[in-house]
Amino acid sequence: MFDLGHARSFIAVAEEMHFGRAALRLNLTQSPLSRQIQMLEQTLGVTLLERSTRAVRLTPAGRTFLAEAYRVIGAAESAARITRRAARGESGLVRLGFTAASAFRTLPRLVAQIRASLPEVDLVLEEMVSDEQIQALDGNRIDLALLRPAPALRAEDGLIVTAPLVRERLLLAVPRGHALATGRAPILKDLDGEAFVTWSPRGGRYFIDLLDTLFEGGGVRPRIVQRVNQVHAMLALVGAGLGVALVPEGARALRLADVTLRAIGLPASARPELLLAWRRDTVNPCLPALRAAILDGADS
């Protein structure tokens, strides 16, 4: 089988149609170049060039081989380029876990940012609650995670590393026509005794703890009427008139016709946090550049 050097030599002769000029282009003397072409013809068992004292011409077999030589050299150069980019972390595949709430505003922004700065990195996106993402990181099923703070992240082995990404305001979601839907800006005391839709322990332990601390500190006791796992379900129940809810600001993207979202006076500690997490021992070469692209745009 011929090698890439022989293919490049043949392309030079075919383009120059002159052994002397082709040898100069390849930084060779003419005799070694002639021997390379002869060896190539012997390997293929065909005559590629018609030689005379005045000219060099391609045979029909030579014209066919020239097209294939271009293709082979192009594929080899492409493979080398792709391999170098992968080694530098500029191309490859990253599996990214995310919470449902992060998909409203943060995830679309991050995906657009990654596509702009690292267009050859492919993302595989998987929606999971935070605890599931921690388990997926631990089992090497995902490379990066967009998740909420959780006790499992403080494990003694320190396998998972986190960095703050976003802190969002909480908005008050009320049914359209509710007393709190218009008028003065609502405050925490307005929620005392209100029918309240909130998170279930399975998907929202972080939010449950955050709101419990908020309500206890403010001396407020909402009347919990329903618990659900996802923000869109929470807003749907609010729109049906079941109660009010406190939701991350990114929920504005959902725009439910029967729900009004209002700013509410709350302490700064009531801003839910979203973290970027990864394994300390990751070997995916894409991750350093991708993490940098994400964290450079963080608005926490």
Secondary structure, 3 states (H helix, E strand, C coil): CCCHHHHHHHHHHHHHCCHHHHHHHCCCCHHHHHHHHHHHHHHHCCCCEEECCCCEEECHHHHHHHHHHHHHHHHHHHHHHHHHHHHCCCEEEEEEEECCHHHCCHHHHHHHHHHHHCCEEEEEEEECCHHHHHHHHHCCCCCEEEECCCHHHHCCCCCEEEEEEEECCEEEEEECCCHHHCCCCCEHHHHCCCEEEEECHHHHHHHHHHHHHHHHHHCCCCEEEEEECCHHHHHHHHHCCCCEEEEEHHHHHHCCCCEEEEECECCHHHCCEEEEEEECCCCCCCHHHHHHHHHHCCCC
